[in-house]
């Protein structure tokens, strides 16, 4: 069984917008309002340079948000039972 790290894949800014069903400005607002959101990788110094995100980082961020939500939901249900 291989012991090396999994490969890293990139997703474009436009594709991530589509995945999250957000506009360009909506995704930017999410990035600005949540410091834990993964930072993008920009290929080049120009404004037109491509912007990409590491898929594994986005997935880890999403998993943390799901866990956070589930923890709050569980805490609320336990509080209501008392």
Chimera marker file (.cmm) of the C-alpha trace (Angstrom):
<marker_set name="trace">
<marker id="1" x="0.000" y="0.000" z="0.000" r="1" g="1" b="0" radius="0.5"/>
<marker id="2" x="1.496" y="3.402" z="-0.963" r="1" g="1" b="0" radius="0.5"/>
<marker id="3" x="2.405" y="5.702" z="1.902" r="1" g="1" b="0" radius="0.5"/>
<marker id="4" x="2.762" y="8.936" z="-0.051" r="1" g="1" b="0" radius="0.5"/>
<marker id="5" x="0.361" y="11.864" z="0.350" r="1" g="1" b="0" radius="0.5"/>
<marker id="6" x="-2.718" y="12.006" z="-1.865" r="1" g="1" b="0" radius="0.5"/>
<marker id="7" x="-2.499" y="14.049" z="-5.038" r="1" g="1" b="0" radius="0.5"/>
<marker id="8" x="-3.641" y="17.648" z="-4.892" r="1" g="1" b="0" radius="0.5"/>
<marker id="9" x="-6.192" y="18.751" z="-7.446" r="1" g="1" b="0" radius="0.5"/>
<marker id="10" x="-7.218" y="22.294" z="-8.284" r="1" g="1" b="0" radius="0.5"/>
<marker id="11" x="-10.608" y="23.769" z="-9.068" r="1" g="1" b="0" radius="0.5"/>
<marker id="12" x="-11.032" y="27.075" z="-10.850" r="1" g="1" b="0" radius="0.5"/>
<marker id="13" x="-12.733" y="30.040" z="-9.238" r="1" g="1" b="0" radius="0.5"/>
<marker id="14" x="-15.536" y="29.800" z="-11.820" r="1" g="1" b="0" radius="0.5"/>
<marker id="15" x="-16.078" y="26.081" z="-11.146" r="1" g="1" b="0" radius="0.5"/>
<marker id="16" x="-16.136" y="26.662" z="-7.391" r="1" g="1" b="0" radius="0.5"/>
<marker id="17" x="-18.745" y="29.395" z="-7.901" r="1" g="1" b="0" radius="0.5"/>
<marker id="18" x="-20.865" y="26.864" z="-9.758" r="1" g="1" b="0" radius="0.5"/>
<marker id="19" x="-20.395" y="24.194" z="-7.055" r="1" g="1" b="0" radius="0.5"/>
<marker id="20" x="-21.445" y="26.619" z="-4.306" r="1" g="1" b="0" radius="0.5"/>
<marker id="21" x="-24.213" y="28.190" z="-6.441" r="1" g="1" b="0" radius="0.5"/>
<marker id="22" x="-22.747" y="31.641" z="-5.816" r="1" g="1" b="0" radius="0.5"/>
<marker id="23" x="-21.911" y="34.599" z="-7.992" r="1" g="1" b="0" radius="0.5"/>
<marker id="24" x="-18.336" y="35.832" z="-8.216" r="1" g="1" b="0" radius="0.5"/>
<marker id="25" x="-19.047" y="38.546" z="-5.655" r="1" g="1" b="0" radius="0.5"/>
<marker id="26" x="-20.945" y="36.057" z="-3.459" r="1" g="1" b="0" radius="0.5"/>
<marker id="27" x="-17.926" y="33.765" z="-3.294" r="1" g="1" b="0" radius="0.5"/>
<marker id="28" x="-15.673" y="36.751" z="-2.560" r="1" g="1" b="0" radius="0.5"/>
<marker id="29" x="-17.973" y="37.810" z="0.297" r="1" g="1" b="0" radius="0.5"/>
<marker id="30" x="-17.817" y="34.284" z="1.715" r="1" g="1" b="0" radius="0.5"/>
<marker id="31" x="-14.004" y="34.351" z="1.555" r="1" g="1" b="0" radius="0.5"/>
<marker id="32" x="-13.898" y="37.750" z="3.258" r="1" g="1" b="0" radius="0.5"/>
<marker id="33" x="-16.399" y="36.892" z="5.997" r="1" g="1" b="0" radius="0.5"/>
<marker id="34" x="-14.919" y="33.481" z="6.890" r="1" g="1" b="0" radius="0.5"/>
<marker id="35" x="-11.185" y="33.547" z="7.614" r="1" g="1" b="0" radius="0.5"/>
<marker id="36" x="-11.128" y="29.735" z="7.681" r="1" g="1" b="0" radius="0.5"/>
<marker id="37" x="-12.130" y="29.561" z="3.998" r="1" g="1" b="0" radius="0.5"/>
<marker id="38" x="-9.225" y="28.228" z="1.910" r="1" g="1" b="0" radius="0.5"/>
<marker id="39" x="-6.978" y="30.789" z="0.296" r="1" g="1" b="0" radius="0.5"/>
<marker id="40" x="-6.755" y="30.673" z="-3.495" r="1" g="1" b="0" radius="0.5"/>
<marker id="41" x="-3.671" y="30.141" z="-5.605" r="1" g="1" b="0" radius="0.5"/>
<marker id="42" x="-3.151" y="32.727" z="-8.325" r="1" g="1" b="0" radius="0.5"/>
<marker id="43" x="-1.108" y="31.803" z="-11.388" r="1" g="1" b="0" radius="0.5"/>
<marker id="44" x="0.593" y="35.028" z="-12.380" r="1" g="1" b="0" radius="0.5"/>
<marker id="45" x="0.798" y="38.647" z="-11.272" r="1" g="1" b="0" radius="0.5"/>
<marker id="46" x="-1.802" y="40.142" z="-13.619" r="1" g="1" b="0" radius="0.5"/>
<marker id="47" x="-5.433" y="40.745" z="-12.723" r="1" g="1" b="0" radius="0.5"/>
<marker id="48" x="-6.429" y="38.342" z="-15.481" r="1" g="1" b="0" radius="0.5"/>
<marker id="49" x="-4.302" y="35.489" z="-14.100" r="1" g="1" b="0" radius="0.5"/>
<marker id="50" x="-6.191" y="32.321" z="-13.261" r="1" g="1" b="0" radius="0.5"/>
<marker id="51" x="-7.329" y="31.774" z="-9.680" r="1" g="1" b="0" radius="0.5"/>
<marker id="52" x="-7.638" y="28.227" z="-8.332" r="1" g="1" b="0" radius="0.5"/>
<marker id="53" x="-8.413" y="26.471" z="-5.062" r="1" g="1" b="0" radius="0.5"/>
<marker id="54" x="-7.023" y="23.180" z="-3.745" r="1" g="1" b="0" radius="0.5"/>
<marker id="55" x="-9.951" y="20.761" z="-3.792" r="1" g="1" b="0" radius="0.5"/>
<marker id="56" x="-8.787" y="18.929" z="-0.634" r="1" g="1" b="0" radius="0.5"/>
<marker id="57" x="-8.720" y="22.227" z="1.294" r="1" g="1" b="0" radius="0.5"/>
<marker id="58" x="-12.220" y="23.165" z="0.141" r="1" g="1" b="0" radius="0.5"/>
<marker id="59" x="-13.498" y="19.703" z="1.084" r="1" g="1" b="0" radius="0.5"/>
<marker id="60" x="-11.861" y="19.936" z="4.527" r="1" g="1" b="0" radius="0.5"/>
<marker id="61" x="-13.410" y="23.389" z="5.062" r="1" g="1" b="0" radius="0.5"/>
<marker id="62" x="-16.828" y="22.050" z="4.076" r="1" g="1" b="0" radius="0.5"/>
<marker id="63" x="-16.447" y="19.056" z="6.421" r="1" g="1" b="0" radius="0.5"/>
<marker id="64" x="-15.587" y="21.416" z="9.289" r="1" g="1" b="0" radius="0.5"/>
<marker id="65" x="-18.710" y="23.468" z="8.564" r="1" g="1" b="0" radius="0.5"/>
<marker id="66" x="-20.852" y="20.324" z="8.552" r="1" g="1" b="0" radius="0.5"/>
<marker id="67" x="-19.308" y="19.178" z="11.854" r="1" g="1" b="0" radius="0.5"/>
<marker id="68" x="-19.838" y="22.630" z="13.329" r="1" g="1" b="0" radius="0.5"/>
<marker id="69" x="-23.471" y="22.567" z="12.232" r="1" g="1" b="0" radius="0.5"/>
<marker id="70" x="-24.024" y="19.067" z="13.576" r="1" g="1" b="0" radius="0.5"/>
<marker id="71" x="-22.445" y="20.011" z="16.893" r="1" g="1" b="0" radius="0.5"/>
<marker id="72" x="-24.761" y="23.014" z="17.252" r="1" g="1" b="0" radius="0.5"/>
<marker id="73" x="-27.777" y="20.930" z="16.244" r="1" g="1" b="0" radius="0.5"/>
<marker id="74" x="-26.856" y="18.218" z="18.750" r="1" g="1" b="0" radius="0.5"/>
<marker id="75" x="-26.308" y="20.781" z="21.533" r="1" g="1" b="0" radius="0.5"/>
<marker id="76" x="-29.664" y="22.399" z="20.837" r="1" g="1" b="0" radius="0.5"/>
<marker id="77" x="-31.513" y="19.077" z="20.857" r="1" g="1" b="0" radius="0.5"/>
<marker id="78" x="-29.850" y="18.072" z="24.128" r="1" g="1" b="0" radius="0.5"/>
<marker id="79" x="-30.792" y="21.416" z="25.659" r="1" g="1" b="0" radius="0.5"/>
<marker id="80" x="-34.417" y="20.990" z="24.553" r="1" g="1" b="0" radius="0.5"/>
<marker id="81" x="-34.583" y="17.538" z="26.156" r="1" g="1" b="0" radius="0.5"/>
<marker id="82" x="-33.713" y="18.943" z="29.580" r="1" g="1" b="0" radius="0.5"/>
<link id1="1" id2="2" r="1" g="1" b="0" radius="0.2"/>
<link id1="2" id2="3" r="1" g="1" b="0" radius="0.2"/>
<link id1="3" id2="4" r="1" g="1" b="0" radius="0.2"/>
<link id1="4" id2="5" r="1" g="1" b="0" radius="0.2"/>
<link id1="5" id2="6" r="1" g="1" b="0" radius="0.2"/>
<link id1="6" id2="7" r="1" g="1" b="0" radius="0.2"/>
<link id1="7" id2="8" r="1" g="1" b="0" radius="0.2"/>
<link id1="8" id2="9" r="1" g="1" b="0" radius="0.2"/>
<link id1="9" id2="10" r="1" g="1" b="0" radius="0.2"/>
<link id1="10" id2="11" r="1" g="1" b="0" radius="0.2"/>
<link id1="11" id2="12" r="1" g="1" b="0" radius="0.2"/>
<link id1="12" id2="13" r="1" g="1" b="0" radius="0.2"/>
<link id1="13" id2="14" r="1" g="1" b="0" radius="0.2"/>
<link id1="14" id2="15" r="1" g="1" b="0" radius="0.2"/>
<link id1="15" id2="16" r="1" g="1" b="0" radius="0.2"/>
<link id1="16" id2="17" r="1" g="1" b="0" radius="0.2"/>
<link id1="17" id2="18" r="1" g="1" b="0" radius="0.2"/>
<link id1="18" id2="19" r="1" g="1" b="0" radius="0.2"/>
<link id1="19" id2="20" r="1" g="1" b="0" radius="0.2"/>
<link id1="20" id2="21" r="1" g="1" b="0" radius="0.2"/>
<link id1="21" id2="22" r="1" g="1" b="0" radius="0.2"/>
<link id1="22" id2="23" r="1" g="1" b="0" radius="0.2"/>
<link id1="23" id2="24" r="1" g="1" b="0" radius="0.2"/>
<link id1="24" id2="25" r="1" g="1" b="0" radius="0.2"/>
<link id1="25" id2="26" r="1" g="1" b="0" radius="0.2"/>
<link id1="26" id2="27" r="1" g="1" b="0" radius="0.2"/>
<link id1="27" id2="28" r="1" g="1" b="0" radius="0.2"/>
<link id1="28" id2="29" r="1" g="1" b="0" radius="0.2"/>
<link id1="29" id2="30" r="1" g="1" b="0" radius="0.2"/>
<link id1="30" id2="31" r="1" g="1" b="0" radius="0.2"/>
<link id1="31" id2="32" r="1" g="1" b="0" radius="0.2"/>
<link id1="32" id2="33" r="1" g="1" b="0" radius="0.2"/>
<link id1="33" id2="34" r="1" g="1" b="0" radius="0.2"/>
<link id1="34" id2="35" r="1" g="1" b="0" radius="0.2"/>
<link id1="35" id2="36" r="1" g="1" b="0" radius="0.2"/>
<link id1="36" id2="37" r="1" g="1" b="0" radius="0.2"/>
<link id1="37" id2="38" r="1" g="1" b="0" radius="0.2"/>
<link id1="38" id2="39" r="1" g="1" b="0" radius="0.2"/>
<link id1="39" id2="40" r="1" g="1" b="0" radius="0.2"/>
<link id1="40" id2="41" r="1" g="1" b="0" radius="0.2"/>
<link id1="41" id2="42" r="1" g="1" b="0" radius="0.2"/>
<link id1="42" id2="43" r="1" g="1" b="0" radius="0.2"/>
<link id1="43" id2="44" r="1" g="1" b="0" radius="0.2"/>
<link id1="44" id2="45" r="1" g="1" b="0" radius="0.2"/>
<link id1="45" id2="46" r="1" g="1" b="0" radius="0.2"/>
<link id1="46" id2="47" r="1" g="1" b="0" radius="0.2"/>
<link id1="47" id2="48" r="1" g="1" b="0" radius="0.2"/>
<link id1="48" id2="49" r="1" g="1" b="0" radius="0.2"/>
<link id1="49" id2="50" r="1" g="1" b="0" radius="0.2"/>
<link id1="50" id2="51" r="1" g="1" b="0" radius="0.2"/>
<link id1="51" id2="52" r="1" g="1" b="0" radius="0.2"/>
<link id1="52" id2="53" r="1" g="1" b="0" radius="0.2"/>
<link id1="53" id2="54" r="1" g="1" b="0" radius="0.2"/>
<link id1="54" id2="55" r="1" g="1" b="0" radius="0.2"/>
<link id1="55" id2="56" r="1" g="1" b="0" radius="0.2"/>
<link id1="56" id2="57" r="1" g="1" b="0" radius="0.2"/>
<link id1="57" id2="58" r="1" g="1" b="0" radius="0.2"/>
<link id1="58" id2="59" r="1" g="1" b="0" radius="0.2"/>
<link id1="59" id2="60" r="1" g="1" b="0" radius="0.2"/>
<link id1="60" id2="61" r="1" g="1" b="0" radius="0.2"/>
<link id1="61" id2="62" r="1" g="1" b="0" radius="0.2"/>
<link id1="62" id2="63" r="1" g="1" b="0" radius="0.2"/>
<link id1="63" id2="64" r="1" g="1" b="0" radius="0.2"/>
<link id1="64" id2="65" r="1" g="1" b="0" radius="0.2"/>
<link id1="65" id2="66" r="1" g="1" b="0" radius="0.2"/>
<link id1="66" id2="67" r="1" g="1" b="0" radius="0.2"/>
<link id1="67" id2="68" r="1" g="1" b="0" radius="0.2"/>
<link id1="68" id2="69" r="1" g="1" b="0" radius="0.2"/>
<link id1="69" id2="70" r="1" g="1" b="0" radius="0.2"/>
<link id1="70" id2="71" r="1" g="1" b="0" radius="0.2"/>
<link id1="71" id2="72" r="1" g="1" b="0" radius="0.2"/>
<link id1="72" id2="73" r="1" g="1" b="0" radius="0.2"/>
<link id1="73" id2="74" r="1" g="1" b="0" radius="0.2"/>
<link id1="74" id2="75" r="1" g="1" b="0" radius="0.2"/>
<link id1="75" id2="76" r="1" g="1" b="0" radius="0.2"/>
<link id1="76" id2="77" r="1" g="1" b="0" radius="0.2"/>
<link id1="77" id2="78" r="1" g="1" b="0" radius="0.2"/>
<link id1="78" id2="79" r="1" g="1" b="0" radius="0.2"/>
<link id1="79" id2="80" r="1" g="1" b="0" radius="0.2"/>
<link id1="80" id2="81" r="1" g="1" b="0" radius="0.2"/>
<link id1="81" id2="82" r="1" g="1" b="0" radius="0.2"/>
</marker_set>
